[in-house]
């Protein structure tokens, strides 16, 4: 018998959910955990916040951003977005306010994860390309 060890990325949805449409067809409070779900639509550079019943509570779509790899909602309602891409460059770290304004933008090859640390700094997974002689003398690898 096969068991699911983990669920990979659920990705590449090409449309958002209209605010008046529910994404949870059947809601049973006895079987549902309370709270909210943050859904990242990577290729649309959109984040939607849903309640347990499937209602869109809020959504963010930063102007000029084509895609991003991850977003995390902070306690104050801001979003920390990793791996944002524009037409001209890839890899931005963004801080968006609740109303979608860009509060902070840093050109950095961040992707997949970032976190606001207790000391006020941001930790972000980044990548660079470098030679690793024991892997290849000529081919650079992506180092995370």
C-alpha positions, 0 to 999 in steps of 0.5 A: 500500500502506498502512503503519502509521505509529503505533499509537494507544491500545489502550483500553477493555478492560472486564475484567482477566486472572485471575492463572491465565490467560495472555494470550499463546496461543503463546510462542516465545522466539526471536521474543520480546523478554525482559522485562515489559509494563505494561498499563494498563486505563484504565477499570478503574483497574487496571495489570497487569504481564505477563512475556514468556510472558503470565503476570500477575506483579503487578497494582494497583487503587487503592481509590476510583479509577475511571479513570486515563490513564497509569501508569509503573513506577519502578525501585523498583517503585512506580507513578506514575499520571497522571490518576486520577479519583474519583467526586468529582474528576478529575485526580489524580497518584498514587504507588502502592507495589508493594503498592498503597498510596497513597504520594502524591496530588496534586489536579492536572489531569494526564493522559497522561504524568508522569515522576520526574525525576533531581532528585526532582521530578515532571514532569506534563502538565497542562491548563487552559482559557484564552482565546486571542484569535486562536483565539476571542474568547469560547470557551476552549480546553484548553491542555496 
